[in-house]
Amino acid sequence: MTKTLLTGLMLVLTAAGVGIALSWAPDRPVDTLKTRWATAPSRFMDLQGMQVHFRDEGPRDDPNPIVLIHGTSASLHTWDGWTSALQSERRVIRMDLPGFGLTGPAPDGDYRVERYADFIVALMDQLGVRQAVLAGNSLGGGVAWRTGVQHPARVSRLVLVDASGYPLQSTSVPLGFRLAQITWLKPVMSRLLPRQMIEASVRNVYANPDKVTTELVDRYYELTLRSGNRESLTQRIRLRETDAKDRDLIKTVRQPTLILWGAQDRLITEASGQLFHQDIAGSQYVVLEGLGHVPQEEDPERSVGVVKQFLVSGR
């Protein structure tokens, strides 16, 4: 081996070693994350074998609370803006779903949407909520309408925000989601997690990536590292095609429904929003120009304004 070739090989190995060192990210125990991400008014409840992270804010005498359900790889924090706007007049409940955030993995490893729907009702039972408005984004939207179908008496209204339910027609998929589908990468991804990959994934679902802050990336990154969440994400991603066979069920939704969509959503494109509007009788459909897959996070003021109008409307 020539000296030049040997030098080149050493540089490559050194660069690889530096890359691995910078990306080395083993699981973090949940207790190490609570200080930053479970500040007041966060609480934890013992439910279905998990310590579920949740927040319950606003007037307790509200007869019809609003339950907010986040999407894949997100957490209850995605609803901060909506909660601030609603909690003076409405009781607002939000949680980290099993497999995500500080709640972490489900003991039975079951991440089917129908299982999540039962989880939402169990959480409502524990909080003494007989009936609620359910609002969900992405996977959370799928959980919301599925709960309305499985437990119709428990759901008074639905707000579906860039919701899942139809086969994906994505024009762009976040890098983290793509890698989670590659089986042979699983042992590597359980120990390595480049922060840049998380940042790229978050920027991918925003229409305006300039709105993605350092703290926002920190949140997604650190909560992904919560013990068990990466394995849960892999299992959840594999179920997406199964979820996308539910059109006949969507047609059975009977609750007054607001369908809210970011016009620049490239993950679940606006074509799905049109299908929801077509299949849910009497639904309202609002497209938000200049917003992407998470409008409640990208522009909470504008998106929640539409929701407020819906909540006081007759339909």
N, C-alpha and C positions, 0 to 999 in steps of 0.2 A: 504494500500500500504506500503510495507516494505521500510525501509530507503535506502537499496541498490538499489531497483527498482526505487525509487524516484530520487536518485542521478543519476542513469543511464539515466532516462528520461530527467532530467535537462541538462545533458551533450549533449544528442542528440538535444534537442531544442536549446541549445546554439550554437552547431556546425551548425545547420540549419540556425540560425539567422546570424551567421558570414558569411556563404556561400552566403546568400541572400544579405547581406550588401556589400560583395566584388563584387558581380555580378550585383548589382543595376546599371542600365544604361538607363535612360530615353532618349528620342530623344534630339538631339542637334540642335539648330537653325543653318541654313547654315552660317550665318554671323560669328558665333564663330569658324567655320572651315576654313574660307577663308585665314586667316593669314598664316596658315601652308601649305594648299593644293592648294591655288590659287595664288601662287607667279608668278612673270613675267616669261614667256610671257602669262600667263592665261588671258582670257577675258571672258565676258559674253554677249550673244546675246538674244534678245527677239524673241522667235520662238515658235509658236504653244502654246502660253499661258505659256511658261516656260522661265526662265532665264538659258539658256544652257551654261554650262561651256565648253570652247574649247580653243585650242591653234593652231595657224596658223603660221608656221615657214618656213624659206627657201625663195628662190627667187620667187618674185611675177610674173615674166614673164614665169614661167614654164607652158607650155600649157596643161600639163597632170599631175596635182598634185596627190599625194598619200594620200588617206583617210584611217586612221587606226581606227578600230572599236573593242572595248574591249568586254570581255565576262561577264557572270553573276557575279554580286557582285564585279566586278573590276571597273577600272576607266581609264581615259586617261593616267595616270602615268605608266600603264603597258607597254607603248610603249616608255618610256624614252630612252632606249638603241638604239632602231631602229631609233628614231628621231635624236639622236646625230650623227648616222652614215650616215643618208640620207640628212640632211637639208643643207649641204654645196652645194649640186647640185640639190636637188629637193624640191619643195614646199610640206610640210607635214602638213596635217590637222588631228586633232584628237579631240574627244569630250567625255564628259560623257553622255552616253545614258540616255533617260528618265527612271526614276526608280532607277538610280544608281549615285554614286559619288555626286558631288555638284549640278548637275542638279536637282536631286530629282524627285518626282513622276510626272507622266503625269496627267494633269487635268481630262482627260477622263478615266483614269485607263486602257487604252488599251495597252497591251504589246505583242500583236501578232507580229510575225516576219514580216508579210506583212505591218503592221503599222510602224514598225521600218524602213523598206525599204523606205517608203514614207517620213519619217523623214529625212533620209540621203539625199535624193534628195532635200528636202526643205532647209536643211542646205547648200548644194552646191549652190542652187539658191541664197541664202542670201549672200554667199561669192563670187558670180560671177563666179563660176566654172561650165563650160559647160560639161566637161567630166573628169573622174578621174580613176586612178587605185584604186580599193578597196581591202584592206587587213583586215581580221578579224580573231579573235581567239574565239573558242568555240561558244557561242551565236553570237558573232560578225562575225564569219565566216558564220553562217547561215544567218545573215542579209546581208552580202556582196553578197553571191550568189543569194539570193532572190532579192536584188536590181538589180543585173545583169539580172534577168529574167523579173522583172516587168518594168524596165526602161533600156532596153538594149543599147539605144543610149547614155546613160549617163555614161556607164562603159566600159572602154577600156580593162582592164585586171583584173584578180582576183588572190588574194593570200589567200588561205584557210588554216588556221593554227589550226589543231585539231578542225575542225569545226563541228557544229551540223547540222543535216539533216536526220539522220537515227535513227531507234529505238536504244536506248542505250543498250550496252552490257557491262556495267560497272563491273569491278572486285572490285572496291572500290569507295564509294561515300563520299565526305566530310561531316562531322557531321552536319555542319550548313545547308547544303542542305537537309539532312534527316529530321532534326527538322522542317524546314520550310514547310514540307509537312504534318505535324501533326496538324490538325485543332484545336483540343482542347488545344494545347499549345500556340496558337496565343496570348491570353491575357497575358500570362506569358512572352513570348518572346518579347513582345512589351515594356517591362520594365526591363527585365533581359538580359544581354548579357555577359557571362563570356569571358574575353579576351583569356583565355586558349582554348576555343572552336574555336575562330577565328584562333588562331595559329595552332591548330591541323588541321583545314580545309585547311589552306594554305600549311602546310607541306605535307598534303595528295596529293596535285596536283603537287608537285615537285618530280622529280626522286631522287634528292639529297637534303633531308630536311635540311642539314647543311648550305645550301645557303639561308635559310629563316632568314632574319635579324630582329632585333627589330624594326627598322624603317618600314620595309615592313609590319610587323604585325600591327604596329600602324596605317598605312595607311588603310589597310582593315578594321580594327576595328573602327576607327573614322569615316570613310566614310559610314560604315554600320549604324552608329548612326545618320546620317543626317536625319532630320525630314521627315518621310514618307517612307524611303527606306526599312525598314523591312516589312512593309505592301506590298510594290511593289514587293519585293523578293518573298513573299508568292504567290502573284498573278501570277508572272512570272513562278515560278516553276510548278504551276498547268497546265501550257500550254505546257509543254515539250512533252507530248505524242501526242498532236495535231500537233505539229511541225514535229513529226517523221513520217508523212504520205506523205512526199513530194518527194519520189523517182522519180516519173514521171516528176516532175518539174525540178529536178536536171539534168535530161537527156536533158533538153532543153537549158542548159547553152551553149553559143556559144563563149564567150570570151576566149582568151588564158588564161589558168589557171595553177597556181602552187599550188600543194597540199603539204603542209609541216606538218609532224607529228612527235611528240615525241614518240619514241619507247616504253617508259615506261609509257605512258598515261594510267591510270587505270580508268579514268572517261569516256572518249570517246576513246575506244581502237582502236588500229591500224587497226582493221577490217573495221572500218568506212572509214578510209583513203583509203583502197583498193577499197571500193565501190565507193567513189568519183572518183578515178582514172578510174575505169571501166565505170562509167556512164557519165563522161564528156569527150567527144571526143577530142583527141589530148592533153590531160592534161599531165603535168609533175608531177612526184611523188617522193618526197624525204623524207626518214625516218631518223630522227636524233637520233642516239644511245645515251643512257645515259641521255635523257631529258624526261620530263613528259608532263603534259597538257598545260603548259604555256611556251613553249620554247623561246618566245620573251623576257620573263622576266628572265628565269633561265639561259639562255646563249644567250644574245642578239647578241654578236659578231658573233658567229657561225651561228645562224639562219638568221640574216640579210645578211650575206655573200651570202647565197643561193638566197635570194631575189634580191640582186644586179645583180647577173648573169642572173636571169630571166628577169629583166627589160631591159637589153640591148640585149637580145636574139631576134631572129626573131619571135619566137613562145613562 
